Amino acid sequence: MRRTSKLWLTGMLLTLVTSAAKAQEPLEDDSLKQSINNEMSVLIDSARIPKNPARDMNLWRPDPKRALWLALVIPGGGQIYNRKYWKLPLVYGGFLGCLYAMNWNNTMYKDYSQAYLDLTDSDPATQSYNQFLHLGAQINDSNKDRYKDLFKKRKDRYRRWRDMSFFVLVGVYALSVVDAYVDAELSVFDISKDLSLRIEPTVLDNHTSKNPLDAAVGLQCSVRF
């Protein structure tokens, strides 16, 4: 009887141990799977290419050297780089105006030069100067010298204006380059509204007398920027 009881107890213990082992196996498998998933997530996150943060255009400041070179290479390029688009009509308007003035003055200079040459030669077939005469007016020996002087002055005037237009064009180009560079330099200049003049009373001590009543009273000005 005692031996039978021992066998029964041993069987019960084996059954309990087997059940506990079977119950623990799913828990160990779940924890192993969870740790593997965590490791894979870390590896995937570390392998991802970091995205560049979006540039805040309100904090962007132009580079003065780049603005200078762009303005030198491309007329108006510095203003485009500085994002001062409202200046482009002024720059290109100045260029187009100077080019038109150069072309028109050069055309008038050539016409008056040819008219002056036709008037001074001895060939009667060359009379291009007639296009500058008023209706019904003619050139004869009595007024020929006056027209020679008139055509000479006008051709010299239009040549001078043509050359002046070229120098003005160069000036507009140089001004656009300087404007682009200075504008980029001043982009970091503090123009906040915290610029104020403060006036307040103060006591001026001249340090010459030991009596504190000898100090003077005045106004103190301070500029905040």
Sequence and secondary structure as in RCSB ss.txt:
>XXXX:A:sequence
MRRTSKLWLTGMLLTLVTSAAKAQEPLEDDSLKQSINNEMSVLIDSARIPKNPARDMNLWRPDPKRALWLALVIP
GGGQIYNRKYWKLPLVYGGFLGCLYAMNWNNTMYKDYSQAYLDLTDSDPATQSYNQFLHLGAQINDSNKDRYKDL
FKKRKDRYRRWRDMSFFVLVGVYALSVVDAYVDAELSVFDISKDLSLRIEPTVLDNHTSKNPLDAAVGLQCSVRF
>XXXX:A:secstr
 HHHHHHHHHHHHHHHHHHHHHHHHHHHHHHHHHHHHHHHHHHHHHHS        TTS    HHHHHHHHHHST
THHHHHTT GGGHHHHHHHHHHHHHHHHHHHHHHHHHHHHHHHHHSS TT  GGGGGS TT    TTTHHHHHHH
HHHHHHHHHHHHHHHHHHHHHHHHHHHHHHHHHHHGGGS   S  EEEEEEEEE  SS S GGG EEEEEEEEE 
